[in-house]
Amino acid sequence: MPAADLTNATWRKSSRSNGGGNECVEIASLTSGAAVRDSKDPGAGALVLTPCAWDSLRAAVRQVG
């Protein structure tokens, strides 16, 4: 899979992130799925997920609560 161009991605903090600021995940919606990164180290890269993988991750997070 070719690398996703995240240059113009709009990142938002996950509603599941810790309010204390220690566990913050940012998400960007992409036409080809979604990207997830650590807000404390955005330059470290991002995990790019297909729509199916993104749906599976969201379902798993909701199950864990």
mmCIF file as Biopython writes it, N, C-alpha, C and O atoms, coordinates in Angstrom:
data_model
#
loop_
_atom_site.group_PDB
_atom_site.id
_atom_site.type_symbol
_atom_site.label_atom_id
_atom_site.label_alt_id
_atom_site.label_comp_id
_atom_site.label_asym_id
_atom_site.label_entity_id
_atom_site.label_seq_id
_atom_site.pdbx_PDB_ins_code
_atom_site.Cartn_x
_atom_site.Cartn_y
_atom_site.Cartn_z
_atom_site.occupancy
_atom_site.B_iso_or_equiv
_atom_site.auth_seq_id
_atom_site.auth_asym_id
_atom_site.pdbx_PDB_model_num
ATOM 1   N N  . MET A ? 1  ? 0.849   -1.165 0.000  1.0 0.0 1  A 1 
ATOM 2   C CA . MET A ? 1  ? 0.000   0.000  0.000  1.0 0.0 1  A 1 
ATOM 3   C C  . MET A ? 1  ? 0.898   1.233  0.000  1.0 0.0 1  A 1 
ATOM 4   O O  . MET A ? 1  ? 1.828   1.309  0.803  1.0 0.0 1  A 1 
ATOM 5   N N  . PRO A ? 2  ? 0.640   2.205  -0.888 1.0 0.0 2  A 1 
ATOM 6   C CA . PRO A ? 2  ? 1.453   3.430  -0.910 1.0 0.0 2  A 1 
ATOM 7   C C  . PRO A ? 2  ? 1.224   4.263  0.348  1.0 0.0 2  A 1 
ATOM 8   O O  . PRO A ? 2  ? 0.160   4.206  0.965  1.0 0.0 2  A 1 
ATOM 9   N N  . ALA A ? 3  ? 2.229   5.025  0.709  1.0 0.0 3  A 1 
ATOM 10  C CA . ALA A ? 3  ? 2.127   5.879  1.892  1.0 0.0 3  A 1 
ATOM 11  C C  . ALA A ? 3  ? 1.063   6.948  1.688  1.0 0.0 3  A 1 
ATOM 12  O O  . ALA A ? 3  ? 0.952   7.528  0.609  1.0 0.0 3  A 1 
ATOM 13  N N  . ALA A ? 4  ? 0.288   7.201  2.725  1.0 0.0 4  A 1 
ATOM 14  C CA . ALA A ? 4  ? -0.750  8.229  2.666  1.0 0.0 4  A 1 
ATOM 15  C C  . ALA A ? 4  ? -0.111  9.603  2.836  1.0 0.0 4  A 1 
ATOM 16  O O  . ALA A ? 4  ? 0.806   9.772  3.640  1.0 0.0 4  A 1 
ATOM 17  N N  . ASP A ? 5  ? -0.594  10.574 2.085  1.0 0.0 5  A 1 
ATOM 18  C CA . ASP A ? 5  ? -0.125  11.954 2.227  1.0 0.0 5  A 1 
ATOM 19  C C  . ASP A ? 5  ? -0.948  12.619 3.322  1.0 0.0 5  A 1 
ATOM 20  O O  . ASP A ? 5  ? -2.128  12.911 3.127  1.0 0.0 5  A 1 
ATOM 21  N N  . LEU A ? 6  ? -0.333  12.856 4.461  1.0 0.0 6  A 1 
ATOM 22  C CA . LEU A ? 6  ? -1.031  13.434 5.612  1.0 0.0 6  A 1 
ATOM 23  C C  . LEU A ? 6  ? -0.722  14.915 5.789  1.0 0.0 6  A 1 
ATOM 24  O O  . LEU A ? 6  ? -1.042  15.497 6.825  1.0 0.0 6  A 1 
ATOM 25  N N  . THR A ? 7  ? -0.101  15.528 4.783  1.0 0.0 7  A 1 
ATOM 26  C CA . THR A ? 7  ? 0.308   16.925 4.863  1.0 0.0 7  A 1 
ATOM 27  C C  . THR A ? 7  ? -0.855  17.846 5.202  1.0 0.0 7  A 1 
ATOM 28  O O  . THR A ? 7  ? -0.715  18.724 6.053  1.0 0.0 7  A 1 
ATOM 29  N N  . ASN A ? 8  ? -1.982  17.664 4.563  1.0 0.0 8  A 1 
ATOM 30  C CA . ASN A ? 8  ? -3.138  18.541 4.778  1.0 0.0 8  A 1 
ATOM 31  C C  . ASN A ? 8  ? -4.219  17.892 5.628  1.0 0.0 8  A 1 
ATOM 32  O O  . ASN A ? 8  ? -5.363  18.349 5.637  1.0 0.0 8  A 1 
ATOM 33  N N  . ALA A ? 9  ? -3.866  16.835 6.338  1.0 0.0 9  A 1 
ATOM 34  C CA . ALA A ? 9  ? -4.852  16.147 7.177  1.0 0.0 9  A 1 
ATOM 35  C C  . ALA A ? 9  ? -5.302  17.058 8.314  1.0 0.0 9  A 1 
ATOM 36  O O  . ALA A ? 9  ? -4.507  17.814 8.874  1.0 0.0 9  A 1 
ATOM 37  N N  . THR A ? 10 ? -6.574  16.975 8.641  1.0 0.0 10 A 1 
ATOM 38  C CA . THR A ? 10 ? -7.129  17.713 9.771  1.0 0.0 10 A 1 
ATOM 39  C C  . THR A ? 10 ? -7.226  16.744 10.943 1.0 0.0 10 A 1 
ATOM 40  O O  . THR A ? 10 ? -8.003  15.790 10.914 1.0 0.0 10 A 1 
ATOM 41  N N  . TRP A ? 11 ? -6.436  16.998 11.959 1.0 0.0 11 A 1 
ATOM 42  C CA . TRP A ? 11 ? -6.376  16.109 13.114 1.0 0.0 11 A 1 
ATOM 43  C C  . TRP A ? 11 ? -7.316  16.595 14.204 1.0 0.0 11 A 1 
ATOM 44  O O  . TRP A ? 11 ? -7.453  17.799 14.424 1.0 0.0 11 A 1 
ATOM 45  N N  . ARG A ? 12 ? -7.960  15.662 14.883 1.0 0.0 12 A 1 
ATOM 46  C CA . ARG A ? 12 ? -8.799  15.999 16.036 1.0 0.0 12 A 1 
ATOM 47  C C  . ARG A ? 12 ? -8.502  15.013 17.154 1.0 0.0 12 A 1 
ATOM 48  O O  . ARG A ? 12 ? -8.161  13.857 16.905 1.0 0.0 12 A 1 
ATOM 49  N N  . LYS A ? 13 ? -8.633  15.474 18.365 1.0 0.0 13 A 1 
ATOM 50  C CA . LYS A ? 13 ? -8.354  14.619 19.509 1.0 0.0 13 A 1 
ATOM 51  C C  . LYS A ? 13 ? -9.518  13.656 19.721 1.0 0.0 13 A 1 
ATOM 52  O O  . LYS A ? 13 ? -10.682 14.048 19.640 1.0 0.0 13 A 1 
ATOM 53  N N  . SER A ? 14 ? -9.202  12.422 19.988 1.0 0.0 14 A 1 
ATOM 54  C CA . SER A ? 14 ? -10.218 11.405 20.210 1.0 0.0 14 A 1 
ATOM 55  C C  . SER A ? 14 ? -11.029 11.719 21.459 1.0 0.0 14 A 1 
ATOM 56  O O  . SER A ? 14 ? -10.486 12.193 22.457 1.0 0.0 14 A 1 
ATOM 57  N N  . SER A ? 15 ? -12.328 11.455 21.400 1.0 0.0 15 A 1 
ATOM 58  C CA . SER A ? 15 ? -13.180 11.647 22.573 1.0 0.0 15 A 1 
ATOM 59  C C  . SER A ? 15 ? -12.846 10.618 23.651 1.0 0.0 15 A 1 
ATOM 60  O O  . SER A ? 15 ? -13.259 10.776 24.800 1.0 0.0 15 A 1 
ATOM 61  N N  . ARG A ? 16 ? -12.118 9.586  23.305 1.0 0.0 16 A 1 
ATOM 62  C CA . ARG A ? 16 ? -11.713 8.549  24.257 1.0 0.0 16 A 1 
ATOM 63  C C  . ARG A ? 16 ? -10.375 8.860  24.925 1.0 0.0 16 A 1 
ATOM 64  O O  . ARG A ? 16 ? -9.910  8.082  25.758 1.0 0.0 16 A 1 
ATOM 65  N N  . SER A ? 17 ? -9.756  9.976  24.576 1.0 0.0 17 A 1 
ATOM 66  C CA . SER A ? 17 ? -8.465  10.329 25.162 1.0 0.0 17 A 1 
ATOM 67  C C  . SER A ? 17 ? -8.630  10.718 26.615 1.0 0.0 17 A 1 
ATOM 68  O O  . SER A ? 17 ? -9.682  11.208 27.025 1.0 0.0 17 A 1 
ATOM 69  N N  . ASN A ? 18 ? -7.592  10.499 27.382 1.0 0.0 18 A 1 
ATOM 70  C CA . ASN A ? 18 ? -7.555  10.842 28.797 1.0 0.0 18 A 1 
ATOM 71  C C  . ASN A ? 18 ? -7.614  12.356 28.952 1.0 0.0 18 A 1 
ATOM 72  O O  . ASN A ? 18 ? -6.835  13.069 28.321 1.0 0.0 18 A 1 
ATOM 73  N N  . GLY A ? 19 ? -8.517  12.853 29.773 1.0 0.0 19 A 1 
ATOM 74  C CA . GLY A ? 19 ? -8.652  14.284 30.005 1.0 0.0 19 A 1 
ATOM 75  C C  . GLY A ? 19 ? -7.433  14.911 30.647 1.0 0.0 19 A 1 
ATOM 76  O O  . GLY A ? 19 ? -7.253  16.127 30.566 1.0 0.0 19 A 1 
ATOM 77  N N  . GLY A ? 20 ? -6.586  14.108 31.288 1.0 0.0 20 A 1 
ATOM 78  C CA . GLY A ? 20 ? -5.396  14.620 31.940 1.0 0.0 20 A 1 
ATOM 79  C C  . GLY A ? 20 ? -4.279  14.971 30.980 1.0 0.0 20 A 1 
ATOM 80  O O  . GLY A ? 20 ? -3.273  15.559 31.379 1.0 0.0 20 A 1 
ATOM 81  N N  . GLY A ? 21 ? -4.445  14.619 29.731 1.0 0.0 21 A 1 
ATOM 82  C CA . GLY A ? 21 ? -3.441  14.964 28.740 1.0 0.0 21 A 1 
ATOM 83  C C  . GLY A ? 21 ? -2.312  13.963 28.582 1.0 0.0 21 A 1 
ATOM 84  O O  . GLY A ? 21 ? -1.400  14.180 27.784 1.0 0.0 21 A 1 
ATOM 85  N N  . ASN A ? 22 ? -2.363  12.867 29.334 1.0 0.0 22 A 1 
ATOM 86  C CA . ASN A ? 22 ? -1.280  11.887 29.257 1.0 0.0 22 A 1 
ATOM 87  C C  . ASN A ? 22 ? -1.490  10.813 28.202 1.0 0.0 22 A 1 
ATOM 88  O O  . ASN A ? 22 ? -0.528  10.177 27.771 1.0 0.0 22 A 1 
ATOM 89  N N  . GLU A ? 23 ? -2.706  10.604 27.789 1.0 0.0 23 A 1 
ATOM 90  C CA . GLU A ? 23 ? -3.017  9.544  26.834 1.0 0.0 23 A 1 
ATOM 91  C C  . GLU A ? 23 ? -3.864  10.119 25.711 1.0 0.0 23 A 1 
ATOM 92  O O  . GLU A ? 23 ? -5.055  9.822  25.621 1.0 0.0 23 A 1 
ATOM 93  N N  . CYS A ? 24 ? -3.274  10.924 24.868 1.0 0.0 24 A 1 
ATOM 94  C CA . CYS A ? 24 ? -4.031  11.620 23.831 1.0 0.0 24 A 1 
ATOM 95  C C  . CYS A ? 24 ? -3.760  11.032 22.455 1.0 0.0 24 A 1 
ATOM 96  O O  . CYS A ? 24 ? -2.621  10.987 21.990 1.0 0.0 24 A 1 
ATOM 97  N N  . VAL A ? 25 ? -4.815  10.592 21.829 1.0 0.0 25 A 1 
ATOM 98  C CA . VAL A ? 25 ? -4.747  10.052 20.482 1.0 0.0 25 A 1 
ATOM 99  C C  . VAL A ? 25 ? -5.447  11.030 19.559 1.0 0.0 25 A 1 
ATOM 100 O O  . VAL A ? 25 ? -6.532  11.518 19.874 1.0 0.0 25 A 1 
ATOM 101 N N  . GLU A ? 26 ? -4.834  11.318 18.421 1.0 0.0 26 A 1 
ATOM 102 C CA . GLU A ? 26 ? -5.451  12.178 17.421 1.0 0.0 26 A 1 
ATOM 103 C C  . GLU A ? 26 ? -5.836  11.337 16.214 1.0 0.0 26 A 1 
ATOM 104 O O  . GLU A ? 26 ? -5.169  10.360 15.873 1.0 0.0 26 A 1 
ATOM 105 N N  . ILE A ? 27 ? -6.929  11.742 15.577 1.0 0.0 27 A 1 
ATOM 106 C CA . ILE A ? 27 ? -7.472  11.006 14.442 1.0 0.0 27 A 1 
ATOM 107 C C  . ILE A ? 27 ? -7.691  11.964 13.288 1.0 0.0 27 A 1 
ATOM 108 O O  . ILE A ? 27 ? -8.135  13.096 13.484 1.0 0.0 27 A 1 
ATOM 109 N N  . ALA A ? 28 ? -7.378  11.510 12.089 1.0 0.0 28 A 1 
ATOM 110 C CA . ALA A ? 28 ? -7.662  12.276 10.873 1.0 0.0 28 A 1 
ATOM 111 C C  . ALA A ? 28 ? -8.489  11.389 9.945  1.0 0.0 28 A 1 
ATOM 112 O O  . ALA A ? 28 ? -8.112  10.251 9.666  1.0 0.0 28 A 1 
ATOM 113 N N  . SER A ? 29 ? -9.603  11.908 9.476  1.0 0.0 29 A 1 
ATOM 114 C CA . SER A ? 29 ? -10.418 11.182 8.500  1.0 0.0 29 A 1 
ATOM 115 C C  . SER A ? 29 ? -9.779  11.329 7.129  1.0 0.0 29 A 1 
ATOM 116 O O  . SER A ? 29 ? -9.387  12.426 6.730  1.0 0.0 29 A 1 
ATOM 117 N N  . LEU A ? 30 ? -9.679  10.229 6.421  1.0 0.0 30 A 1 
ATOM 118 C CA . LEU A ? 30 ? -9.100  10.211 5.083  1.0 0.0 30 A 1 
ATOM 119 C C  . LEU A ? 30 ? -10.113 9.608  4.116  1.0 0.0 30 A 1 
ATOM 120 O O  . LEU A ? 30 ? -10.997 8.860  4.532  1.0 0.0 30 A 1 
ATOM 121 N N  . THR A ? 31 ? -9.993  9.925  2.848  1.0 0.0 31 A 1 
ATOM 122 C CA . THR A ? 31 ? -10.887 9.301  1.873  1.0 0.0 31 A 1 
ATOM 123 C C  . THR A ? 31 ? -10.637 7.798  1.808  1.0 0.0 31 A 1 
ATOM 124 O O  . THR A ? 31 ? -11.522 7.032  1.427  1.0 0.0 31 A 1 
ATOM 125 N N  . SER A ? 32 ? -9.440  7.382  2.177  1.0 0.0 32 A 1 
ATOM 126 C CA . SER A ? 32 ? -9.090  5.965  2.138  1.0 0.0 32 A 1 
ATOM 127 C C  . SER A ? 32 ? -9.134  5.310  3.515  1.0 0.0 32 A 1 
ATOM 128 O O  . SER A ? 32 ? -8.553  4.240  3.696  1.0 0.0 32 A 1 
ATOM 129 N N  . GLY A ? 33 ? -9.806  5.920  4.491  1.0 0.0 33 A 1 
ATOM 130 C CA . GLY A ? 33 ? -9.904  5.362  5.834  1.0 0.0 33 A 1 
ATOM 131 C C  . GLY A ? 33 ? -9.652  6.405  6.898  1.0 0.0 33 A 1 
ATOM 132 O O  . GLY A ? 33 ? -10.323 7.437  6.939  1.0 0.0 33 A 1 
ATOM 133 N N  . ALA A ? 34 ? -8.679  6.138  7.766  1.0 0.0 34 A 1 
ATOM 134 C CA . ALA A ? 34 ? -8.363  7.062  8.856  1.0 0.0 34 A 1 
ATOM 135 C C  . ALA A ? 34 ? -6.899  6.904  9.241  1.0 0.0 34 A 1 
ATOM 136 O O  . ALA A ? 34 ? -6.269  5.885  8.957  1.0 0.0 34 A 1 
ATOM 137 N N  . ALA A ? 35 ? -6.375  7.934  9.892  1.0 0.0 35 A 1 
ATOM 138 C CA . ALA A ? 35 ? -5.013  7.891  10.422 1.0 0.0 35 A 1 
ATOM 139 C C  . ALA A ? 35 ? -5.081  8.194  11.911 1.0 0.0 35 A 1 
ATOM 140 O O  . ALA A ? 35 ? -5.893  9.008  12.350 1.0 0.0 35 A 1 
ATOM 141 N N  . VAL A ? 36 ? -4.232  7.542  12.677 1.0 0.0 36 A 1 
ATOM 142 C CA . VAL A ? 36 ? -4.191  7.697  14.128 1.0 0.0 36 A 1 
ATOM 143 C C  . VAL A ? 36 ? -2.746  7.994  14.517 1.0 0.0 36 A 1 
ATOM 144 O O  . VAL A ? 36 ? -1.815  7.369  14.010 1.0 0.0 36 A 1 
ATOM 145 N N  . ARG A ? 37 ? -2.570  8.968  15.434 1.0 0.0 37 A 1 
ATOM 146 C CA . ARG A ? 37 ? -1.217  9.293  15.908 1.0 0.0 37 A 1 
ATOM 147 C C  . ARG A ? 37 ? -1.260  9.719  17.369 1.0 0.0 37 A 1 
ATOM 148 O O  . ARG A ? 37 ? -2.322  10.003 17.923 1.0 0.0 37 A 1 
ATOM 149 N N  . ASP A ? 38 ? -0.091  9.754  17.973 1.0 0.0 38 A 1 
ATOM 150 C CA . ASP A ? 38 ? 0.085   10.197 19.354 1.0 0.0 38 A 1 
ATOM 151 C C  . ASP A ? 38 ? 0.212   11.716 19.345 1.0 0.0 38 A 1 
ATOM 152 O O  . ASP A ? 38 ? 1.113   12.254 18.701 1.0 0.0 38 A 1 
ATOM 153 N N  . SER A ? 39 ? -0.669  12.410 20.045 1.0 0.0 39 A 1 
ATOM 154 C CA . SER A ? 39 ? -0.643  13.879 20.026 1.0 0.0 39 A 1 
ATOM 155 C C  . SER A ? 39 ? 0.614   14.442 20.682 1.0 0.0 39 A 1 
ATOM 156 O O  . SER A ? 39 ? 1.013   15.566 20.377 1.0 0.0 39 A 1 
ATOM 157 N N  . LYS A ? 40 ? 1.241   13.686 21.573 1.0 0.0 40 A 1 
ATOM 158 C CA . LYS A ? 40 ? 2.456   14.167 22.234 1.0 0.0 40 A 1 
ATOM 159 C C  . LYS A ? 40 ? 3.674   14.089 21.325 1.0 0.0 40 A 1 
ATOM 160 O O  . LYS A ? 40 ? 4.682   14.749 21.576 1.0 0.0 40 A 1 
ATOM 161 N N  . ASP A ? 41 ? 3.583   13.283 20.267 1.0 0.0 41 A 1 
ATOM 162 C CA . ASP A ? 41 ? 4.715   13.117 19.353 1.0 0.0 41 A 1 
ATOM 163 C C  . ASP A ? 41 ? 4.208   12.969 17.917 1.0 0.0 41 A 1 
ATOM 164 O O  . ASP A ? 41 ? 4.381   11.914 17.307 1.0 0.0 41 A 1 
ATOM 165 N N  . PRO A ? 42 ? 3.581   14.023 17.373 1.0 0.0 42 A 1 
ATOM 166 C CA . PRO A ? 42 ? 2.983   13.917 16.041 1.0 0.0 42 A 1 
ATOM 167 C C  . PRO A ? 42 ? 3.993   13.652 14.925 1.0 0.0 42 A 1 
ATOM 168 O O  . PRO A ? 42 ? 3.624   13.146 13.866 1.0 0.0 42 A 1 
ATOM 169 N N  . GLY A ? 43 ? 5.242   13.985 15.150 1.0 0.0 43 A 1 
ATOM 170 C CA . GLY A ? 43 ? 6.258   13.747 14.141 1.0 0.0 43 A 1 
ATOM 171 C C  . GLY A ? 43 ? 6.718   12.297 14.063 1.0 0.0 43 A 1 
ATOM 172 O O  . GLY A ? 43 ? 7.470   11.931 13.160 1.0 0.0 43 A 1 
ATOM 173 N N  . ALA A ? 44 ? 6.273   11.476 14.998 1.0 0.0 44 A 1 
ATOM 174 C CA . ALA A ? 44 ? 6.693   10.071 15.035 1.0 0.0 44 A 1 
ATOM 175 C C  . ALA A ? 44 ? 5.988   9.224  13.985 1.0 0.0 44 A 1 
ATOM 176 O O  . ALA A ? 44 ? 6.329   8.057  13.792 1.0 0.0 44 A 1 
ATOM 177 N N  . GLY A ? 45 ? 5.016   9.804  13.316 1.0 0.0 45 A 1 
ATOM 178 C CA . GLY A ? 45 ? 4.298   9.050  12.293 1.0 0.0 45 A 1 
ATOM 179 C C  . GLY A ? 45 ? 2.886   8.722  12.729 1.0 0.0 45 A 1 
ATOM 180 O O  . GLY A ? 45 ? 2.467   9.035  13.843 1.0 0.0 45 A 1 
ATOM 181 N N  . ALA A ? 46 ? 2.173   8.094  11.837 1.0 0.0 46 A 1 
ATOM 182 C CA . ALA A ? 46 ? 0.776   7.767  12.091 1.0 0.0 46 A 1 
ATOM 183 C C  . ALA A ? 46 ? 0.477   6.371  11.571 1.0 0.0 46 A 1 
ATOM 184 O O  . ALA A ? 46 ? 1.116   5.881  10.640 1.0 0.0 46 A 1 
ATOM 185 N N  . LEU A ? 47 ? -0.494  5.757  12.185 1.0 0.0 47 A 1 
ATOM 186 C CA . LEU A ? 47 ? -0.994  4.472  11.738 1.0 0.0 47 A 1 
ATOM 187 C C  . LEU A ? 47 ? -2.149  4.757  10.786 1.0 0.0 47 A 1 
ATOM 188 O O  . LEU A ? 47 ? -3.153  5.341  11.193 1.0 0.0 47 A 1 
ATOM 189 N N  . VAL A ? 48 ? -2.019  4.354  9.532  1.0 0.0 48 A 1 
ATOM 190 C CA . VAL A ? 48 ? -3.058  4.598  8.530  1.0 0.0 48 A 1 
ATOM 191 C C  . VAL A ? 48 ? -3.866  3.318  8.371  1.0 0.0 48 A 1 
ATOM 192 O O  . VAL A ? 48 ? -3.315  2.247  8.118  1.0 0.0 48 A 1 
ATOM 193 N N  . LEU A ? 49 ? -5.175  3.446  8.521  1.0 0.0 49 A 1 
ATOM 194 C CA . LEU A ? 49 ? -6.069  2.294  8.503  1.0 0.0 49 A 1 
ATOM 195 C C  . LEU A ? 49 ? -7.048  2.361  7.339  1.0 0.0 49 A 1 
ATOM 196 O O  . LEU A ? 49 ? -7.524  3.438  6.981  1.0 0.0 49 A 1 
ATOM 197 N N  . THR A ? 50 ? -7.342  1.221  6.758  1.0 0.0 50 A 1 
ATOM 198 C CA . THR A ? 50 ? -8.385  1.136  5.733  1.0 0.0 50 A 1 
ATOM 199 C C  . THR A ? 50 ? -9.734  1.364  6.411  1.0 0.0 50 A 1 
ATOM 200 O O  . THR A ? 50 ? -9.818  1.272  7.636  1.0 0.0 50 A 1 
ATOM 201 N N  . PRO A ? 51 ? -10.785 1.657  5.657  1.0 0.0 51 A 1 
ATOM 202 C CA . PRO A ? 51 ? -12.103 1.832  6.276  1.0 0.0 51 A 1 
ATOM 203 C C  . PRO A ? 51 ? -12.528 0.618  7.113  1.0 0.0 51 A 1 
ATOM 204 O O  . PRO A ? 51 ? -13.086 0.781  8.198  1.0 0.0 51 A 1 
ATOM 205 N N  . CYS A ? 52 ? -12.269 -0.578 6.620  1.0 0.0 52 A 1 
ATOM 206 C CA . CYS A ? 52 ? -12.644 -1.794 7.347  1.0 0.0 52 A 1 
ATOM 207 C C  . CYS A ? 52 ? -11.854 -1.917 8.654  1.0 0.0 52 A 1 
ATOM 208 O O  . CYS A ? 52 ? -12.426 -2.241 9.695  1.0 0.0 52 A 1 
ATOM 209 N N  . ALA A ? 53 ? -10.555 -1.662 8.601  1.0 0.0 53 A 1 
ATOM 210 C CA . ALA A ? 53 ? -9.715  -1.730 9.800  1.0 0.0 53 A 1 
ATOM 211 C C  . ALA A ? 53 ? -10.114 -0.652 10.805 1.0 0.0 53 A 1 
ATOM 212 O O  . ALA A ? 53 ? -10.125 -0.904 12.010 1.0 0.0 53 A 1 
ATOM 213 N N  . TRP A ? 54 ? -10.442 0.543  10.324 1.0 0.0 54 A 1 
ATOM 214 C CA . TRP A ? 54 ? -10.867 1.638  11.193 1.0 0.0 54 A 1 
ATOM 215 C C  . TRP A ? 54 ? -12.169 1.268  11.908 1.0 0.0 54 A 1 
ATOM 216 O O  . TRP A ? 54 ? -12.301 1.494  13.111 1.0 0.0 54 A 1 
ATOM 217 N N  . ASP A ? 55 ? -13.126 0.705  11.175 1.0 0.0 55 A 1 
ATOM 218 C CA . ASP A ? 55 ? -14.391 0.274  11.788 1.0 0.0 55 A 1 
ATOM 219 C C  . ASP A ? 55 ? -14.148 -0.798 12.848 1.0 0.0 55 A 1 
ATOM 220 O O  . ASP A ? 55 ? -14.768 -0.775 13.911 1.0 0.0 55 A 1 
ATOM 221 N N  . SER A ? 56 ? -13.254 -1.728 12.562 1.0 0.0 56 A 1 
ATOM 222 C CA . SER A ? 56 ? -12.936 -2.792 13.518 1.0 0.0 56 A 1 
ATOM 223 C C  . SER A ? 56 ? -12.279 -2.233 14.776 1.0 0.0 56 A 1 
ATOM 224 O O  . SER A ? 56 ? -12.608 -2.652 15.886 1.0 0.0 56 A 1 
ATOM 225 N N  . LEU A ? 57 ? -11.358 -1.294 14.610 1.0 0.0 57 A 1 
ATOM 226 C CA . LEU A ? 57 ? -10.701 -0.678 15.763 1.0 0.0 57 A 1 
ATOM 227 C C  . LEU A ? 57 ? -11.710 0.071  16.625 1.0 0.0 57 A 1 
ATOM 228 O O  . LEU A ? 57 ? -11.704 -0.063 17.849 1.0 0.0 57 A 1 
ATOM 229 N N  . ARG A ? 58 ? -12.571 0.853  15.996 1.0 0.0 58 A 1 
ATOM 230 C CA . ARG A ? 58 ? -13.590 1.597  16.756 1.0 0.0 58 A 1 
ATOM 231 C C  . ARG A ? 58 ? -14.516 0.652  17.514 1.0 0.0 58 A 1 
ATOM 232 O O  . ARG A ? 58 ? -14.858 0.916  18.667 1.0 0.0 58 A 1 
ATOM 233 N N  . ALA A ? 59 ? -14.921 -0.439 16.883 1.0 0.0 59 A 1 
ATOM 234 C CA . ALA A ? 59 ? -15.795 -1.410 17.548 1.0 0.0 59 A 1 
ATOM 235 C C  . ALA A ? 59 ? -15.091 -2.037 18.751 1.0 0.0 59 A 1 
ATOM 236 O O  . ALA A ? 59 ? -15.708 -2.230 19.799 1.0 0.0 59 A 1 
ATOM 237 N N  . ALA A ? 60 ? -13.810 -2.355 18.606 1.0 0.0 60 A 1 
ATOM 238 C CA . ALA A ? 60 ? -13.049 -2.956 19.705 1.0 0.0 60 A 1 
ATOM 239 C C  . ALA A ? 60 ? -12.893 -1.980 20.870 1.0 0.0 60 A 1 
ATOM 240 O O  . ALA A ? 60 ? -13.008 -2.376 22.030 1.0 0.0 60 A 1 
ATOM 241 N N  . VAL A ? 61 ? -12.634 -0.719 20.569 1.0 0.0 61 A 1 
ATOM 242 C CA . VAL A ? 61 ? -12.488 0.294  21.626 1.0 0.0 61 A 1 
ATOM 243 C C  . VAL A ? 61 ? -13.805 0.473  22.367 1.0 0.0 61 A 1 
ATOM 244 O O  . VAL A ? 61 ? -13.818 0.602  23.592 1.0 0.0 61 A 1 
ATOM 245 N N  . ARG A ? 62 ? -14.894 0.480  21.645 1.0 0.0 62 A 1 
ATOM 246 C CA . ARG A ? 62 ? -16.209 0.622  22.294 1.0 0.0 62 A 1 
ATOM 247 C C  . ARG A ? 62 ? -16.510 -0.566 23.199 1.0 0.0 62 A 1 
ATOM 248 O O  . ARG A ? 62 ? -17.101 -0.400 24.265 1.0 0.0 62 A 1 
ATOM 249 N N  . GLN A ? 63 ? -16.107 -1.767 22.778 1.0 0.0 63 A 1 
ATOM 250 C CA . GLN A ? 63 ? -16.339 -2.963 23.584 1.0 0.0 63 A 1 
ATOM 251 C C  . GLN A ? 63 ? -15.571 -2.910 24.888 1.0 0.0 63 A 1 
ATOM 252 O O  . GLN A ? 63 ? -16.096 -3.272 25.941 1.0 0.0 63 A 1 
ATOM 253 N N  . VAL A ? 64 ? -14.330 -2.460 24.820 1.0 0.0 64 A 1 
ATOM 254 C CA . VAL A ? 64 ? -13.486 -2.387 26.010 1.0 0.0 64 A 1 
ATOM 255 C C  . VAL A ? 64 ? -14.002 -1.304 26.952 1.0 0.0 64 A 1 
ATOM 256 O O  . VAL A ? 64 ? -13.908 -1.424 28.173 1.0 0.0 64 A 1 
ATOM 257 N N  . GLY A ? 65 ? -14.550 -0.246 26.358 1.0 0.0 65 A 1 
ATOM 258 C CA . GLY A ? 65 ? -15.171 0.813  27.129 1.0 0.0 65 A 1 
ATOM 259 C C  . GLY A ? 65 ? -14.237 1.814  27.622 1.0 0.0 65 A 1 
ATOM 260 O O  . GLY A ? 65 ? -14.645 2.764  28.290 1.0 0.0 65 A 1 
#
